[in-house]
Amino acid sequence: MSDNLYGLLASRFPTDRSRPCFRLPGGAAIAYGDFETRIGLAAAALRSAGVQPGDRVALQVEKSVEAVVIYLAALKVGAVFLPLNAAYTEGEVDYFLRDAEPALFLRDAQAFLAGAADLAPELQVEPRAADDLAAIIYTSGTTGRSKGAMLTHGALAANALALHEAWGFSPDDVLLHALPIFHVHGLFVALHCAFLSGCPMVWLNRFDEAAVLEGLADATVMMGVPTFYTRLLAHPGLTREVTAHMRLFISGSAPLLESAFEGFEARTGHRILERYGMSEAVIITTNPLDGERKPGSVGFPLPGVDLRIGGGQETGVIEIRGPSVFSGYWRMPEKTAEEFTADGYFITGDVGRLDPDGRLWISGRAKDLIISGGYNVYPKEVELLLDEQTGVRESAVVGVPHPDFGEGVVAVGEGQGDEAALIAALRSRLAGYKTPKRVVFVDALPRNAMGKIQKALLRQTYADLFR
């Protein structure tokens, strides 16, 4: 019996293959049967190009249905899929290609599929074991060169099945898909849940507030990053009537502000379900579908996931073990060994705590921990208070070199306000060593493609603030 992930996904396609898989802007649709045929043609084209099981297939294109076809075709022939952000520069791409050594690198999905038109669709699903590689996802590389997280067919299948169950997906759902697909959120989490349900997707090539609001009328589930929700909140078209057809809004890839959580509920009546994941393990925890969703918490570990706080402290680095954890970093055995404990737990690098109910609360990244005057400062604690202040839309707290304290706490606020007044307000609620020594205002905080604030860039930008 094969554990090929494609075989699992295709087995859940609807019996009626005329059912829509992708609903496109303008009213067009692609049925599951047409989609399956395209996958077969793409698989034949991959074999014709000499791709063998275990070979890497790299793809750098804008979001499209064709890109999804090539992803699933790569799985079908037993290749290892390597998605690359279309925004990567030539220098960045050159590194990935030298490191992964793909047998095929595609930059024009449509042209590749057009070349397959005269081939017979590949019907065979290449047998794969659960521990065979299905994909390599390169991390952002903010603290050094990017690392390729190796995800197996078994790991991706286990996570997809767990999420499908946890979030109550069914054939009656319609998923609004506005995420990029070079990242685990849009490529694995969203697509796999839809395919396992055999349900349609409202397919948007990018996030656009008006298009999303229009799409919600036909959808039941939406997955997004926090930026999606803050942008929707800023749009006057977000109302209870527009979201009346929806059953679930999910947020991840970056922390969701409590103000956004509460504002969204006030406007729509929906409580956003926040979850926690990363490239090395896909989704790790989730708030409950049925039950209390607490703003600021990322919920409970998925079934089969063992989660603990390292170091024996109340707050510390999150360590995990479970079926969806990656099998290591591509061609980095030493780095892989460093990231796992002796008893097999992956050290996530995220700092958090478990409350008495078993819910996880994340404080930030371990590398973002500030040590000022010998005392530990967790940025999240300061950011939560800053975000309550008038004029601050969102904040990021970082440590930069300080001649007396080693690191000085600096707050960068998106918005505008009075620096002295803000520092005074925070000083009344925080210990002195936690209180920012400077507050700087900017029009927009720097973010990566998934909406995460780039704190490494902020540390670099304000490195000389106290010199």
TORKOL-4160 file (C-alpha; in steps of 0.2 Angstrom, whole numbers, padded with zeros to 4 digits, m for minus):
467
<pt num="1" X="0000" Y="0000" Z="0000"/>
<pt num="2" X="0007" Y="0017" Z="m0005"/>
<pt num="3" X="0007" Y="0032" Z="0007"/>
<pt num="4" X="0009" Y="0045" Z="m0008"/>
<pt num="5" X="0000" Y="0061" Z="m0002"/>
<pt num="6" X="m0007" Y="0064" Z="m0019"/>
<pt num="7" X="m0016" Y="0047" Z="m0018"/>
<pt num="8" X="m0024" Y="0052" Z="m0001"/>
<pt num="9" X="m0030" Y="0069" Z="m0008"/>
<pt num="10" X="m0037" Y="0062" Z="m0024"/>
<pt num="11" X="m0046" Y="0048" Z="m0015"/>
<pt num="12" X="m0056" Y="0062" Z="m0007"/>
<pt num="13" X="m0061" Y="0071" Z="m0023"/>
<pt num="14" X="m0080" Y="0071" Z="m0026"/>
<pt num="15" X="m0087" Y="0056" Z="m0034"/>
<pt num="16" X="m0096" Y="0069" Z="m0046"/>
<pt num="17" X="m0080" Y="0076" Z="m0054"/>
<pt num="18" X="m0091" Y="0089" Z="m0063"/>
<pt num="19" X="m0092" Y="0098" Z="m0046"/>
<pt num="20" X="m0082" Y="0114" Z="m0046"/>
<pt num="21" X="m0064" Y="0114" Z="m0038"/>
<pt num="22" X="m0059" Y="0132" Z="m0042"/>
<pt num="23" X="m0071" Y="0146" Z="m0044"/>
<pt num="24" X="m0062" Y="0160" Z="m0053"/>
<pt num="25" X="m0065" Y="0179" Z="m0053"/>
<pt num="26" X="m0077" Y="0183" Z="m0067"/>
<pt num="27" X="m0088" Y="0168" Z="m0065"/>
<pt num="28" X="m0077" Y="0154" Z="m0073"/>
<pt num="29" X="m0074" Y="0138" Z="m0064"/>
<pt num="30" X="m0063" Y="0123" Z="m0066"/>
<pt num="31" X="m0071" Y="0106" Z="m0061"/>
<pt num="32" X="m0063" Y="0092" Z="m0051"/>
<pt num="33" X="m0062" Y="0081" Z="m0067"/>
<pt num="34" X="m0054" Y="0094" Z="m0077"/>
<pt num="35" X="m0042" Y="0098" Z="m0063"/>
<pt num="36" X="m0038" Y="0079" Z="m0062"/>
<pt num="37" X="m0034" Y="0078" Z="m0080"/>
<pt num="38" X="m0023" Y="0093" Z="m0080"/>
<pt num="39" X="m0013" Y="0084" Z="m0065"/>
<pt num="40" X="m0011" Y="0069" Z="m0076"/>
<pt num="41" X="m0005" Y="0079" Z="m0091"/>
<pt num="42" X="0008" Y="0088" Z="m0080"/>
<pt num="43" X="0013" Y="0072" Z="m0072"/>
<pt num="44" X="0016" Y="0065" Z="m0089"/>
<pt num="45" X="0026" Y="0080" Z="m0094"/>
<pt num="46" X="0037" Y="0079" Z="m0078"/>
<pt num="47" X="0041" Y="0061" Z="m0083"/>
<pt num="48" X="0045" Y="0066" Z="m0100"/>
<pt num="49" X="0057" Y="0079" Z="m0094"/>
<pt num="50" X="0066" Y="0065" Z="m0085"/>
<pt num="51" X="0060" Y="0068" Z="m0067"/>
<pt num="52" X="0062" Y="0053" Z="m0056"/>
<pt num="53" X="0055" Y="0048" Z="m0039"/>
<pt num="54" X="0065" Y="0058" Z="m0026"/>
<pt num="55" X="0070" Y="0072" Z="m0038"/>
<pt num="56" X="0067" Y="0090" Z="m0033"/>
<pt num="57" X="0055" Y="0100" Z="m0044"/>
<pt num="58" X="0057" Y="0119" Z="m0041"/>
<pt num="59" X="0043" Y="0131" Z="m0046"/>
<pt num="60" X="0044" Y="0150" Z="m0045"/>
<pt num="61" X="0029" Y="0158" Z="m0052"/>
<pt num="62" X="0014" Y="0169" Z="m0047"/>
<pt num="63" X="0000" Y="0161" Z="m0039"/>
<pt num="64" X="m0011" Y="0151" Z="m0051"/>
<pt num="65" X="m0021" Y="0136" Z="m0053"/>
<pt num="66" X="m0007" Y="0130" Z="m0065"/>
<pt num="67" X="0005" Y="0131" Z="m0050"/>
<pt num="68" X="m0006" Y="0119" Z="m0040"/>
<pt num="69" X="m0007" Y="0107" Z="m0054"/>
<pt num="70" X="0012" Y="0106" Z="m0055"/>
<pt num="71" X="0012" Y="0104" Z="m0036"/>
<pt num="72" X="0001" Y="0089" Z="m0036"/>
<pt num="73" X="0009" Y="0082" Z="m0052"/>
<pt num="74" X="0025" Y="0082" Z="m0043"/>
<pt num="75" X="0018" Y="0072" Z="m0028"/>
<pt num="76" X="0010" Y="0060" Z="m0041"/>
<pt num="77" X="0026" Y="0055" Z="m0049"/>
<pt num="78" X="0035" Y="0054" Z="m0032"/>
<pt num="79" X="0046" Y="0070" Z="m0034"/>
<pt num="80" X="0050" Y="0082" Z="m0020"/>
<pt num="81" X="0041" Y="0099" Z="m0023"/>
<pt num="82" X="0051" Y="0115" Z="m0019"/>
<pt num="83" X="0040" Y="0131" Z="m0020"/>
<pt num="84" X="0049" Y="0147" Z="m0022"/>
<pt num="85" X="0042" Y="0165" Z="m0018"/>
<pt num="86" X="0040" Y="0174" Z="m0035"/>
<pt num="87" X="0048" Y="0189" Z="m0026"/>
<pt num="88" X="0065" Y="0181" Z="m0023"/>
<pt num="89" X="0079" Y="0189" Z="m0032"/>
<pt num="90" X="0091" Y="0180" Z="m0044"/>
<pt num="91" X="0104" Y="0179" Z="m0030"/>
<pt num="92" X="0092" Y="0171" Z="m0018"/>
<pt num="93" X="0086" Y="0159" Z="m0031"/>
<pt num="94" X="0103" Y="0154" Z="m0036"/>
<pt num="95" X="0106" Y="0149" Z="m0018"/>
<pt num="96" X="0091" Y="0138" Z="m0017"/>
<pt num="97" X="0095" Y="0130" Z="m0034"/>
<pt num="98" X="0113" Y="0126" Z="m0029"/>
<pt num="99" X="0107" Y="0119" Z="m0012"/>
<pt num="100" X="0093" Y="0109" Z="m0018"/>
<pt num="101" X="0099" Y="0104" Z="m0035"/>
<pt num="102" X="0082" Y="0101" Z="m0043"/>
<pt num="103" X="0081" Y="0091" Z="m0058"/>
<pt num="104" X="0068" Y="0103" Z="m0065"/>
<pt num="105" X="0066" Y="0122" Z="m0062"/>
<pt num="106" X="0050" Y="0130" Z="m0069"/>
<pt num="107" X="0047" Y="0149" Z="m0070"/>
<pt num="108" X="0032" Y="0147" Z="m0083"/>
<pt num="109" X="0019" Y="0135" Z="m0077"/>
<pt num="110" X="0007" Y="0139" Z="m0092"/>
<pt num="111" X="0020" Y="0136" Z="m0105"/>
<pt num="112" X="0026" Y="0119" Z="m0096"/>
<pt num="113" X="0008" Y="0113" Z="m0096"/>
<pt num="114" X="0004" Y="0119" Z="m0114"/>
<pt num="115" X="0019" Y="0107" Z="m0119"/>
<pt num="116" X="0010" Y="0093" Z="m0111"/>
<pt num="117" X="m0006" Y="0094" Z="m0122"/>
<pt num="118" X="m0001" Y="0080" Z="m0134"/>
<pt num="119" X="0004" Y="0068" Z="m0120"/>
<pt num="120" X="m0007" Y="0055" Z="m0113"/>
<pt num="121" X="m0011" Y="0059" Z="m0095"/>
<pt num="122" X="m0001" Y="0049" Z="m0082"/>
<pt num="123" X="m0013" Y="0038" Z="m0072"/>
<pt num="124" X="m0001" Y="0029" Z="m0061"/>
<pt num="125" X="0002" Y="0036" Z="m0043"/>
<pt num="126" X="0020" Y="0033" Z="m0039"/>
<pt num="127" X="0021" Y="0022" Z="m0023"/>
<pt num="128" X="0029" Y="0032" Z="m0009"/>
<pt num="129" X="0033" Y="0027" Z="0009"/>
<pt num="130" X="0027" Y="0038" Z="0023"/>
<pt num="131" X="0044" Y="0044" Z="0027"/>
<pt num="132" X="0048" Y="0048" Z="0009"/>
<pt num="133" X="0050" Y="0067" Z="0006"/>
<pt num="134" X="0036" Y="0076" Z="m0002"/>
<pt num="135" X="0042" Y="0094" Z="m0001"/>
<pt num="136" X="0056" Y="0105" Z="0005"/>
<pt num="137" X="0051" Y="0122" Z="0012"/>
<pt num="138" X="0065" Y="0135" Z="0014"/>
<pt num="139" X="0064" Y="0145" Z="0030"/>
<pt num="140" X="0065" Y="0164" Z="0029"/>
<pt num="141" X="0084" Y="0165" Z="0034"/>
<pt num="142" X="0082" Y="0180" Z="0045"/>
<pt num="143" X="0096" Y="0174" Z="0056"/>
<pt num="144" X="0107" Y="0166" Z="0043"/>
<pt num="145" X="0106" Y="0157" Z="0027"/>
<pt num="146" X="0089" Y="0149" Z="0023"/>
<pt num="147" X="0087" Y="0131" Z="0029"/>
<pt num="148" X="0076" Y="0118" Z="0019"/>
<pt num="149" X="0064" Y="0110" Z="0030"/>
<pt num="150" X="0060" Y="0092" Z="0024"/>
<pt num="151" X="0042" Y="0087" Z="0025"/>
<pt num="152" X="0037" Y="0069" Z="0021"/>
<pt num="153" X="0021" Y="0062" Z="0014"/>
<pt num="154" X="0017" Y="0055" Z="0030"/>
<pt num="155" X="0019" Y="0071" Z="0040"/>
<pt num="156" X="0009" Y="0081" Z="0028"/>
<pt num="157" X="m0005" Y="0068" Z="0027"/>
<pt num="158" X="m0006" Y="0067" Z="0046"/>
<pt num="159" X="m0007" Y="0086" Z="0048"/>
<pt num="160" X="m0020" Y="0088" Z="0034"/>
<pt num="161" X="m0031" Y="0074" Z="0042"/>
<pt num="162" X="m0030" Y="0081" Z="0059"/>
<pt num="163" X="m0035" Y="0099" Z="0053"/>
<pt num="164" X="m0049" Y="0092" Z="0042"/>
<pt num="165" X="m0056" Y="0085" Z="0058"/>
<pt num="166" X="m0052" Y="0099" Z="0070"/>
<pt num="167" X="m0060" Y="0112" Z="0059"/>
<pt num="168" X="m0075" Y="0102" Z="0054"/>
<pt num="169" X="m0072" Y="0102" Z="0035"/>
<pt num="170" X="m0086" Y="0094" Z="0025"/>
<pt num="171" X="m0091" Y="0093" Z="0006"/>
<pt num="172" X="m0103" Y="0107" Z="0010"/>
<pt num="173" X="m0089" Y="0119" Z="0013"/>
<pt num="174" X="m0083" Y="0132" Z="0001"/>
<pt num="175" X="m0065" Y="0139" Z="0005"/>
<pt num="176" X="m0060" Y="0157" Z="0001"/>
<pt num="177" X="m0042" Y="0155" Z="m0004"/>
<pt num="178" X="m0033" Y="0172" Z="m0005"/>
<pt num="179" X="m0016" Y="0166" Z="0002"/>
<pt num="180" X="0000" Y="0164" Z="m0007"/>
<pt num="181" X="0005" Y="0146" Z="m0011"/>
<pt num="182" X="0024" Y="0146" Z="m0009"/>
<pt num="183" X="0021" Y="0144" Z="0010"/>
<pt num="184" X="0014" Y="0130" Z="0021"/>
<pt num="185" X="m0001" Y="0141" Z="0025"/>
<pt num="186" X="m0008" Y="0143" Z="0008"/>
<pt num="187" X="0000" Y="0127" Z="0000"/>
<pt num="188" X="m0003" Y="0114" Z="0013"/>
<pt num="189" X="m0015" Y="0120" Z="0026"/>
<pt num="190" X="m0028" Y="0128" Z="0015"/>
<pt num="191" X="m0027" Y="0117" Z="m0001"/>
<pt num="192" X="m0026" Y="0100" Z="0009"/>
<pt num="193" X="m0042" Y="0104" Z="0019"/>
<pt num="194" X="m0051" Y="0108" Z="0003"/>
<pt num="195" X="m0046" Y="0093" Z="m0006"/>
<pt num="196" X="m0049" Y="0081" Z="0008"/>
<pt num="197" X="m0067" Y="0088" Z="0008"/>
<pt num="198" X="m0069" Y="0088" Z="m0011"/>
<pt num="199" X="m0076" Y="0105" Z="m0009"/>
<pt num="200" X="m0075" Y="0121" Z="m0020"/>
<pt num="201" X="m0063" Y="0135" Z="m0017"/>
<pt num="202" X="m0066" Y="0154" Z="m0021"/>
<pt num="203" X="m0049" Y="0156" Z="m0029"/>
<pt num="204" X="m0041" Y="0174" Z="m0028"/>
<pt num="205" X="m0023" Y="0176" Z="m0035"/>
<pt num="206" X="m0020" Y="0189" Z="m0022"/>
<pt num="207" X="m0028" Y="0197" Z="m0007"/>
<pt num="208" X="m0040" Y="0212" Z="m0012"/>
<pt num="209" X="m0052" Y="0218" Z="0001"/>
<pt num="210" X="m0066" Y="0221" Z="m0011"/>
<pt num="211" X="m0064" Y="0204" Z="m0020"/>
<pt num="212" X="m0063" Y="0195" Z="m0003"/>
<pt num="213" X="m0079" Y="0203" Z="0003"/>
<pt num="214" X="m0088" Y="0198" Z="m0013"/>
<pt num="215" X="m0081" Y="0181" Z="m0012"/>
<pt num="216" X="m0088" Y="0179" Z="0006"/>
<pt num="217" X="m0105" Y="0178" Z="m0001"/>
<pt num="218" X="m0101" Y="0161" Z="m0008"/>
<pt num="219" X="m0089" Y="0154" Z="0005"/>
<pt num="220" X="m0091" Y="0146" Z="0022"/>
<pt num="221" X="m0072" Y="0146" Z="0027"/>
<pt num="222" X="m0058" Y="0159" Z="0026"/>
<pt num="223" X="m0040" Y="0157" Z="0031"/>
<pt num="224" X="m0029" Y="0172" Z="0032"/>
<pt num="225" X="m0015" Y="0181" Z="0040"/>
<pt num="226" X="m0018" Y="0195" Z="0053"/>
<pt num="227" X="m0015" Y="0208" Z="0040"/>
<pt num="228" X="m0030" Y="0201" Z="0030"/>
<pt num="229" X="m0042" Y="0204" Z="0045"/>
<pt num="230" X="m0035" Y="0222" Z="0049"/>
<pt num="231" X="m0037" Y="0227" Z="0031"/>
<pt num="232" X="m0055" Y="0220" Z="0031"/>
<pt num="233" X="m0059" Y="0229" Z="0047"/>
<pt num="234" X="m0053" Y="0246" Z="0039"/>
<pt num="235" X="m0066" Y="0243" Z="0025"/>
<pt num="236" X="m0084" Y="0249" Z="0027"/>
<pt num="237" X="m0090" Y="0234" Z="0018"/>
<pt num="238" X="m0087" Y="0222" Z="0032"/>
<pt num="239" X="m0104" Y="0219" Z="0040"/>
<pt num="240" X="m0114" Y="0205" Z="0048"/>
<pt num="241" X="m0124" Y="0203" Z="0032"/>
<pt num="242" X="m0108" Y="0200" Z="0021"/>
<pt num="243" X="m0102" Y="0187" Z="0033"/>
<pt num="244" X="m0119" Y="0179" Z="0037"/>
<pt num="245" X="m0115" Y="0164" Z="0026"/>
<pt num="246" X="m0098" Y="0160" Z="0034"/>
<pt num="247" X="m0096" Y="0147" Z="0047"/>
<pt num="248" X="m0077" Y="0149" Z="0051"/>
<pt num="249" X="m0063" Y="0162" Z="0050"/>
<pt num="250" X="m0045" Y="0156" Z="0054"/>
<pt num="251" X="m0030" Y="0166" Z="0057"/>
<pt num="252" X="m0011" Y="0161" Z="0057"/>
<pt num="253" X="0007" Y="0164" Z="0051"/>
<pt num="254" X="0008" Y="0179" Z="0063"/>
<pt num="255" X="0001" Y="0185" Z="0080"/>
<pt num="256" X="m0017" Y="0192" Z="0079"/>
<pt num="257" X="m0019" Y="0208" Z="0089"/>
<pt num="258" X="m0033" Y="0206" Z="0102"/>
<pt num="259" X="m0040" Y="0223" Z="0096"/>
<pt num="260" X="m0042" Y="0214" Z="0079"/>
<pt num="261" X="m0050" Y="0199" Z="0087"/>
<pt num="262" X="m0062" Y="0209" Z="0097"/>
<pt num="263" X="m0066" Y="0222" Z="0083"/>
<pt num="264" X="m0069" Y="0208" Z="0070"/>
<pt num="265" X="m0082" Y="0200" Z="0082"/>
<pt num="266" X="m0090" Y="0216" Z="0085"/>
<pt num="267" X="m0092" Y="0220" Z="0067"/>
<pt num="268" X="m0097" Y="0202" Z="0061"/>
<pt num="269" X="m0102" Y="0192" Z="0076"/>
<pt num="270" X="m0088" Y="0179" Z="0071"/>
<pt num="271" X="m0074" Y="0175" Z="0084"/>
<pt num="272" X="m0058" Y="0172" Z="0073"/>
<pt num="273" X="m0050" Y="0155" Z="0076"/>
<pt num="274" X="m0032" Y="0157" Z="0079"/>
<pt num="275" X="m0019" Y="0143" Z="0077"/>
<pt num="276" X="0000" Y="0141" Z="0078"/>
<pt num="277" X="0011" Y="0133" Z="0065"/>
<pt num="278" X="0028" Y="0134" Z="0057"/>
<pt num="279" X="0037" Y="0127" Z="0041"/>
<pt num="280" X="0045" Y="0113" Z="0051"/>
<pt num="281" X="0029" Y="0106" Z="0058"/>
<pt num="282" X="0014" Y="0114" Z="0048"/>
<pt num="283" X="0000" Y="0117" Z="0061"/>
<pt num="284" X="0004" Y="0113" Z="0080"/>
<pt num="285" X="m0010" Y="0120" Z="0090"/>
<pt num="286" X="m0027" Y="0127" Z="0087"/>
<pt num="287" X="m0041" Y="0135" Z="0096"/>
<pt num="288" X="m0057" Y="0124" Z="0097"/>
<pt num="289" X="m0070" Y="0124" Z="0083"/>
<pt num="290" X="m0083" Y="0121" Z="0097"/>
<pt num="291" X="m0078" Y="0129" Z="0113"/>
<pt num="292" X="m0070" Y="0145" Z="0119"/>
<pt num="293" X="m0058" Y="0154" Z="0108"/>
<pt num="294" X="m0047" Y="0166" Z="0119"/>
<pt num="295" X="m0040" Y="0181" Z="0111"/>
<pt num="296" X="m0021" Y="0180" Z="0112"/>
<pt num="297" X="m0020" Y="0161" Z="0114"/>
<pt num="298" X="m0016" Y="0149" Z="0100"/>
<pt num="299" X="m0026" Y="0135" Z="0108"/>
<pt num="300" X="m0022" Y="0117" Z="0112"/>
<pt num="301" X="m0010" Y="0105" Z="0103"/>
<pt num="302" X="m0017" Y="0094" Z="0089"/>
<pt num="303" X="m0020" Y="0076" Z="0093"/>
<pt num="304" X="m0004" Y="0066" Z="0093"/>
<pt num="305" X="0007" Y="0082" Z="0096"/>
<pt num="306" X="0017" Y="0082" Z="0112"/>
<pt num="307" X="0021" Y="0100" Z="0118"/>
<pt num="308" X="0031" Y="0106" Z="0132"/>
<pt num="309" X="0040" Y="0121" Z="0139"/>
<pt num="310" X="0059" Y="0118" Z="0139"/>
<pt num="311" X="0070" Y="0122" Z="0154"/>
<pt num="312" X="0057" Y="0118" Z="0167"/>
<pt num="313" X="0051" Y="0136" Z="0168"/>
<pt num="314" X="0034" Y="0143" Z="0167"/>
<pt num="315" X="0039" Y="0153" Z="0152"/>
<pt num="316" X="0052" Y="0146" Z="0140"/>
<pt num="317" X="0055" Y="0139" Z="0123"/>
<pt num="318" X="0042" Y="0128" Z="0115"/>
<pt num="319" X="0047" Y="0110" Z="0111"/>
<pt num="320" X="0036" Y="0098" Z="0101"/>
<pt num="321" X="0036" Y="0080" Z="0095"/>
<pt num="322" X="0023" Y="0073" Z="0084"/>
<pt num="323" X="0018" Y="0065" Z="0067"/>
<pt num="324" X="0019" Y="0081" Z="0057"/>
<pt num="325" X="0036" Y="0087" Z="0063"/>
<pt num="326" X="0049" Y="0088" Z="0049"/>
<pt num="327" X="0062" Y="0075" Z="0047"/>
<pt num="328" X="0077" Y="0088" Z="0047"/>
<pt num="329" X="0085" Y="0102" Z="0037"/>
<pt num="330" X="0091" Y="0097" Z="0019"/>
<pt num="331" X="0109" Y="0093" Z="0019"/>
<pt num="332" X="0112" Y="0101" Z="0036"/>
<pt num="333" X="0114" Y="0086" Z="0048"/>
<pt num="334" X="0123" Y="0096" Z="0061"/>
<pt num="335" X="0110" Y="0110" Z="0061"/>
<pt num="336" X="0096" Y="0097" Z="0062"/>
<pt num="337" X="0105" Y="0088" Z="0077"/>
<pt num="338" X="0106" Y="0105" Z="0086"/>
<pt num="339" X="0087" Y="0108" Z="0084"/>
<pt num="340" X="0082" Y="0092" Z="0092"/>
<pt num="341" X="0083" Y="0087" Z="0111"/>
<pt num="342" X="0090" Y="0070" Z="0116"/>
<pt num="343" X="0073" Y="0063" Z="0118"/>
<pt num="344" X="0067" Y="0068" Z="0101"/>
<pt num="345" X="0058" Y="0085" Z="0103"/>
<pt num="346" X="0060" Y="0099" Z="0090"/>
<pt num="347" X="0066" Y="0115" Z="0098"/>
<pt num="348" X="0054" Y="0128" Z="0090"/>
<pt num="349" X="0063" Y="0144" Z="0095"/>
<pt num="350" X="0046" Y="0151" Z="0100"/>
<pt num="351" X="0044" Y="0157" Z="0118"/>
<pt num="352" X="0028" Y="0153" Z="0127"/>
<pt num="353" X="0018" Y="0146" Z="0142"/>
<pt num="354" X="0004" Y="0134" Z="0145"/>
<pt num="355" X="m0010" Y="0139" Z="0156"/>
<pt num="356" X="m0018" Y="0127" Z="0168"/>
<pt num="357" X="m0031" Y="0122" Z="0155"/>
<pt num="358" X="m0017" Y="0117" Z="0143"/>
<pt num="359" X="m0019" Y="0132" Z="0131"/>
<pt num="360" X="m0003" Y="0139" Z="0123"/>
<pt num="361" X="0001" Y="0157" Z="0124"/>
<pt num="362" X="0016" Y="0163" Z="0114"/>
<pt num="363" X="0027" Y="0177" Z="0120"/>
<pt num="364" X="0038" Y="0179" Z="0104"/>
<pt num="365" X="0054" Y="0171" Z="0097"/>
<pt num="366" X="0068" Y="0166" Z="0108"/>
<pt num="367" X="0080" Y="0176" Z="0097"/>
<pt num="368" X="0069" Y="0192" Z="0100"/>
<pt num="369" X="0072" Y="0190" Z="0119"/>
<pt num="370" X="0079" Y="0206" Z="0126"/>
<pt num="371" X="0092" Y="0206" Z="0140"/>
<pt num="372" X="0093" Y="0223" Z="0147"/>
<pt num="373" X="0104" Y="0226" Z="0163"/>
<pt num="374" X="0104" Y="0207" Z="0165"/>
<pt num="375" X="0085" Y="0206" Z="0166"/>
<pt num="376" X="0075" Y="0196" Z="0153"/>
<pt num="377" X="0062" Y="0207" Z="0143"/>
<pt num="378" X="0049" Y="0197" Z="0133"/>
<pt num="379" X="0043" Y="0209" Z="0119"/>
<pt num="380" X="0026" Y="0203" Z="0118"/>
<pt num="381" X="0022" Y="0209" Z="0136"/>
<pt num="382" X="0027" Y="0227" Z="0131"/>
<pt num="383" X="0019" Y="0226" Z="0114"/>
<pt num="384" X="0002" Y="0221" Z="0122"/>
<pt num="385" X="0002" Y="0237" Z="0132"/>
<pt num="386" X="0008" Y="0248" Z="0118"/>
<pt num="387" X="m0005" Y="0242" Z="0107"/>
<pt num="388" X="m0018" Y="0248" Z="0119"/>
<pt num="389" X="m0012" Y="0266" Z="0118"/>
<pt num="390" X="m0021" Y="0279" Z="0108"/>
<pt num="391" X="m0013" Y="0282" Z="0091"/>
<pt num="392" X="m0003" Y="0266" Z="0090"/>
<pt num="393" X="m0011" Y="0254" Z="0077"/>
<pt num="394" X="0002" Y="0240" Z="0081"/>
<pt num="395" X="0020" Y="0240" Z="0089"/>
<pt num="396" X="0036" Y="0230" Z="0088"/>
<pt num="397" X="0048" Y="0230" Z="0103"/>
<pt num="398" X="0066" Y="0226" Z="0100"/>
<pt num="399" X="0083" Y="0226" Z="0109"/>
<pt num="400" X="0097" Y="0237" Z="0102"/>
<pt num="401" X="0115" Y="0240" Z="0108"/>
<pt num="402" X="0115" Y="0251" Z="0124"/>
<pt num="403" X="0132" Y="0257" Z="0132"/>
<pt num="404" X="0125" Y="0254" Z="0150"/>
<pt num="405" X="0112" Y="0240" Z="0149"/>
<pt num="406" X="0119" Y="0229" Z="0135"/>
<pt num="407" X="0103" Y="0231" Z="0126"/>
<pt num="408" X="0090" Y="0245" Z="0127"/>
<pt num="409" X="0072" Y="0242" Z="0124"/>
<pt num="410" X="0065" Y="0251" Z="0109"/>
<pt num="411" X="0047" Y="0252" Z="0104"/>
<pt num="412" X="0043" Y="0255" Z="0086"/>
<pt num="413" X="0025" Y="0260" Z="0084"/>
<pt num="414" X="0014" Y="0260" Z="0068"/>
<pt num="415" X="0005" Y="0276" Z="0069"/>
<pt num="416" X="0008" Y="0292" Z="0079"/>
<pt num="417" X="0009" Y="0299" Z="0096"/>
<pt num="418" X="0019" Y="0308" Z="0110"/>
<pt num="419" X="0035" Y="0298" Z="0114"/>
<pt num="420" X="0037" Y="0305" Z="0132"/>
<pt num="421" X="0019" Y="0303" Z="0136"/>
<pt num="422" X="0019" Y="0285" Z="0130"/>
<pt num="423" X="0035" Y="0281" Z="0140"/>
<pt num="424" X="0027" Y="0288" Z="0155"/>
<pt num="425" X="0011" Y="0278" Z="0153"/>
<pt num="426" X="0020" Y="0262" Z="0151"/>
<pt num="427" X="0032" Y="0266" Z="0166"/>
<pt num="428" X="0016" Y="0266" Z="0177"/>
<pt num="429" X="0012" Y="0248" Z="0172"/>
<pt num="430" X="0029" Y="0240" Z="0169"/>
<pt num="431" X="0045" Y="0237" Z="0179"/>
<pt num="432" X="0058" Y="0250" Z="0174"/>
<pt num="433" X="0069" Y="0238" Z="0165"/>
<pt num="434" X="0055" Y="0233" Z="0154"/>
<pt num="435" X="0049" Y="0250" Z="0149"/>
<pt num="436" X="0055" Y="0256" Z="0132"/>
<pt num="437" X="0069" Y="0269" Z="0133"/>
<pt num="438" X="0064" Y="0276" Z="0116"/>
<pt num="439" X="0048" Y="0275" Z="0106"/>
<pt num="440" X="0049" Y="0278" Z="0087"/>
<pt num="441" X="0034" Y="0280" Z="0076"/>
<pt num="442" X="0033" Y="0274" Z="0058"/>
<pt num="443" X="0020" Y="0274" Z="0044"/>
<pt num="444" X="0021" Y="0255" Z="0042"/>
<pt num="445" X="0031" Y="0241" Z="0051"/>
<pt num="446" X="0042" Y="0231" Z="0039"/>
<pt num="447" X="0034" Y="0214" Z="0036"/>
<pt num="448" X="0038" Y="0199" Z="0026"/>
<pt num="449" X="0026" Y="0191" Z="0013"/>
<pt num="450" X="0016" Y="0182" Z="0026"/>
<pt num="451" X="0013" Y="0197" Z="0036"/>
<pt num="452" X="0026" Y="0194" Z="0050"/>
<pt num="453" X="0035" Y="0209" Z="0057"/>
<pt num="454" X="0054" Y="0209" Z="0052"/>
<pt num="455" X="0061" Y="0212" Z="0069"/>
<pt num="456" X="0079" Y="0208" Z="0063"/>
<pt num="457" X="0077" Y="0223" Z="0051"/>
<pt num="458" X="0071" Y="0234" Z="0065"/>
<pt num="459" X="0086" Y="0229" Z="0075"/>
<pt num="460" X="0097" Y="0234" Z="0061"/>
<pt num="461" X="0088" Y="0250" Z="0057"/>
<pt num="462" X="0090" Y="0257" Z="0075"/>
<pt num="463" X="0106" Y="0249" Z="0080"/>
<pt num="464" X="0114" Y="0266" Z="0083"/>
<pt num="465" X="0100" Y="0274" Z="0092"/>
<pt num="466" X="0109" Y="0274" Z="0109"/>
<pt num="467" X="0127" Y="0277" Z="0102"/>
